[in-house]
Amino acid sequence: MDFINFNIKDLIDILLVAYLLYQSYRLMKDSGSINIFIGILVFIGCWVIVSQVLGMRLLGSIFDKLVNVGVLALIVLFQDEVRKFLVTVGSHKRWRHLLRFLRKDQQEKIERTDIMPIVMACMSMSKTKTGALIVVEKNLPLNEIIRSGDTINADVNQRLIENIFFKNSPLHDGAMIIRHKQIIAAGCILPVSHDLNIPKELGLRHRAAMGVSQETDALAIIVSEETGGISVAHKGQFYLRLSAEELERILTKED
């Protein structure tokens, strides 16, 4: 590199590459694929040496073809990790503000009266130890998850929520999706998290709630069937043993 011609654009270029490598490293580490990441770096290093340093045309052309095919193979192989990375970028605070500006229908502020039916239903189900899993959609649409359940399209109502999660109801085992003050669907299937750090005493509902909170910016409320405890999973974190006031504060909090 000619350091005399080194400018701010070159510095930005280096920083961006370093950032992409760091994010790739984090994704691979979280998914337990760190050895694959190291293997990719070794392959890229060999490719650069063969093509740029040694100037081997035949071997270099073979490496070029492998790189072109390898990029597509990696996208297919790590599609969940790539999706998670894009969700993380897309749910960044600044981008969410821009999205709210462009989508004016989502600019309405969440009022206390909008979430009280949810809070009251959760408290009632907690007393009777009725298991429940309620997912509140934020900025990223949950269309695929909604399609896995049964369409409801009804206003949020305490009695309706309790009836859906009643033990003899055919929809009580799945998740309820709430969007724009409406119950959109129930009996939905959520992605289950396989995070080994989740406490063993937490059941499948908690793992499903964690799964959707890791892959989207949605907020998932869990009522435990064993203890009656109320928990929330949001952005890959659990908030356990919540009171009515704490649940209300989380639901009304602006992200």
C-alpha positions in Angstrom: 0.0 0.0 0.0 1.2 3.5 -0.9 1.0 5.3 2.5 1.5 8.7 0.8 -1.9 8.2 -0.9 -3.5 6.8 2.2 -6.6 8.9 3.0 -9.8 8.9 5.1 -11.6 6.8 2.5 -9.0 4.0 3.0 -9.3 4.3 6.7 -13.1 3.9 6.5 -12.7 1.0 4.2 -10.4 -0.8 6.7 -12.7 -0.1 9.6 -15.8 -1.4 7.8 -14.0 -4.6 6.9 -12.8 -5.0 10.5 -16.4 -4.4 11.7 -17.8 -7.1 9.3 -15.2 -9.6 10.4 -15.9 -8.9 14.1 -19.7 -9.3 13.5 -19.1 -12.5 11.6 -16.9 -13.7 14.5 -19.6 -13.0 17.0 -22.3 -14.8 14.9 -20.0 -17.8 14.5 -19.1 -17.9 18.2 -22.8 -17.6 19.3 -23.8 -20.5 17.0 -20.8 -22.7 18.0 -19.2 -22.5 14.6 -16.0 -20.7 15.5 -13.9 -23.5 13.9 -15.7 -22.9 10.6 -14.9 -19.1 10.9 -11.2 -19.9 11.4 -11.3 -22.3 8.4 -12.8 -19.5 6.3 -10.1 -17.1 7.3 -7.4 -19.6 6.5 -9.0 -20.3 3.1 -9.2 -16.5 2.3 -5.5 -16.1 3.4 -4.4 -18.9 1.0 -6.5 -17.4 -1.8 -4.8 -14.0 -1.3 -1.3 -15.5 -1.2 -1.9 -17.7 -4.3 -3.6 -15.0 -6.4 -2.0 -11.8 -5.3 1.4 -12.7 -3.8 2.6 -15.7 -5.9 0.5 -14.9 -9.0 -0.4 -18.5 -9.7 -3.0 -18.1 -12.5 -4.4 -21.7 -12.7 -4.6 -22.3 -8.9 -5.8 -18.7 -8.5 -8.7 -19.2 -10.9 -9.7 -22.4 -9.1 -9.8 -20.5 -5.8 -11.8 -17.7 -7.5 -14.5 -20.2 -8.6 -14.5 -21.8 -5.1 -15.0 -18.3 -3.5 -17.9 -17.5 -5.8 -19.7 -20.8 -5.0 -18.6 -20.7 -1.4 -20.4 -17.4 -0.7 -23.7 -18.8 -1.7 -23.0 -22.0 0.2 -22.3 -20.0 3.4 -25.5 -18.0 3.0 -27.5 -21.3 2.8 -25.5 -22.9 5.6 -25.8 -20.0 8.0 -29.1 -18.6 6.9 -30.4 -18.4 10.5 -27.3 -16.5 11.7 -27.4 -14.1 8.6 -31.1 -13.5 9.4 -30.3 -12.7 13.0 -27.6 -10.3 12.0 -29.9 -8.5 9.6 -32.6 -8.3 12.3 -30.1 -6.9 14.7 -29.1 -4.2 12.2 -32.7 -3.5 11.2 -33.9 -3.2 14.8 -31.3 -0.6 15.8 -32.8 2.4 17.5 -32.0 4.9 14.7 -33.5 2.7 12.0 -36.6 2.1 14.1 -37.2 5.8 14.4 -36.9 6.1 10.6 -39.3 3.2 10.1 -41.8 4.7 12.4 -41.6 8.0 10.5 -42.1 6.2 7.2 -44.9 4.0 8.6 -47.1 6.5 10.3 -49.6 3.9 11.3 -47.1 2.7 13.9 -46.4 6.1 15.3 -49.3 6.0 17.8 -48.0 5.9 21.3 -48.9 2.9 23.4 -51.4 4.0 26.1 -52.1 2.5 29.5 -55.6 1.6 28.4 -54.3 -0.4 25.5 -52.2 -2.8 27.6 -54.3 -3.1 30.7 -56.5 -5.9 29.3 -53.2 -7.9 28.7 -51.9 -7.2 32.2 -55.3 -8.0 33.9 -55.6 -11.3 31.8 -52.0 -12.3 32.8 -52.7 -11.6 36.5 -55.9 -13.6 36.4 -54.3 -16.5 34.6 -51.4 -16.3 37.1 -53.8 -16.9 40.0 -55.3 -20.0 38.4 -51.9 -21.2 37.0 -53.2 -21.2 33.5 -50.2 -21.4 31.1 -50.1 -18.6 28.4 -47.7 -17.2 25.8 -48.5 -13.8 24.3 -46.3 -12.1 21.7 -46.6 -8.4 21.2 -45.3 -7.4 17.7 -43.0 -4.4 17.5 -41.5 -3.0 14.3 -40.5 -6.3 12.6 -43.6 -8.1 11.2 -44.3 -11.7 12.4 -46.2 -12.8 9.3 -44.6 -16.2 9.1 -45.4 -17.0 12.7 -49.0 -15.6 12.3 -49.5 -18.0 9.3 -48.7 -21.0 11.5 -51.7 -20.3 13.7 -55.4 -19.5 13.5 -56.6 -16.1 12.5 -58.5 -14.2 15.2 -58.5 -10.5 14.2 -60.3 -9.2 17.3 -59.8 -6.3 19.7 -57.6 -7.0 22.7 -60.0 -8.1 25.4 -59.2 -9.6 28.8 -62.0 -12.2 28.7 -61.0 -13.3 25.1 -57.4 -13.8 26.1 -58.4 -15.9 29.1 -60.8 -18.0 27.0 -58.1 -18.7 24.4 -55.7 -20.0 27.0 -58.3 -21.9 29.0 -57.0 -25.5 29.4 -59.8 -27.0 27.3 -59.3 -24.6 24.5 -57.8 -26.0 21.3 -55.6 -23.0 20.9 -54.2 -22.8 24.5 -50.9 -24.6 23.7 -49.7 -22.1 21.0 -48.8 -18.5 21.1 -51.1 -15.5 20.7 -49.9 -12.6 18.5 -50.9 -9.1 19.2 -50.4 -6.3 16.7 -51.8 -2.7 16.7 -54.2 -3.3 19.7 -55.6 -6.4 18.0 -55.3 -10.1 18.6 -54.2 -11.2 15.2 -53.8 -14.9 15.7 -53.6 -17.7 18.3 -52.2 -21.2 18.4 -49.0 -20.0 16.6 -45.8 -21.9 16.6 -42.6 -20.0 17.7 -39.0 -20.8 17.1 -37.5 -22.5 20.1 -34.3 -21.3 21.6 -31.5 -23.8 22.2 -29.5 -21.4 24.4 -27.7 -23.5 27.0 -27.8 -20.5 29.4 -31.6 -20.7 29.9 -32.3 -22.1 33.4 -33.4 -25.7 33.4 -36.4 -25.0 35.5 -37.9 -22.9 32.7 -40.1 -24.9 30.3 -40.9 -25.0 26.6 -43.0 -21.8 26.7 -40.0 -19.9 28.1 -37.7 -21.3 25.4 -40.2 -20.4 22.7 -40.5 -16.9 24.1 -36.7 -16.6 24.1 -36.5 -17.9 20.6 -38.9 -15.2 19.2 -37.2 -12.5 21.2 -33.8 -13.5 19.8 -34.9 -13.6 16.2 -37.2 -10.5 16.2 -37.8 -7.4 18.2 -41.1 -8.7 19.6 -41.9 -8.9 23.3 -43.1 -12.2 24.6 -45.1 -12.6 27.8 -45.2 -16.0 29.6 -47.5 -17.2 32.3 -46.1 -20.4 33.9 -48.4 -23.3 34.2 -46.3 -24.8 37.1 -45.8 -21.7 39.3 -48.1 -19.1 37.9 -45.2 -16.7 37.6 -45.2 -14.0 34.9 -42.1 -13.5 32.8 -41.2 -11.4 29.7 -38.6 -12.2 27.1 -37.3 -9.3 25.1 -34.1 -8.8 23.0 -32.7 -12.1 24.2 -33.2 -11.4 27.9 -35.6 -12.7 30.5 -37.5 -10.6 33.1 -38.8 -13.1 35.7 -41.3 -13.1 38.5 -43.0 -9.8 37.4 -45.7 -8.0 39.3 -48.6 -6.2 37.5 -46.8 -2.9 37.8 -43.6 -4.2 36.4 -45.4 -5.9 33.5 -47.3 -2.7 32.7 -44.1 -0.7 32.8 -42.3 -3.1 30.3 -45.3 -3.1 28.0 -45.6 0.7 27.9 -41.9 1.3 27.6 -40.8 2.9 24.3 -37.9 0.9 22.7 
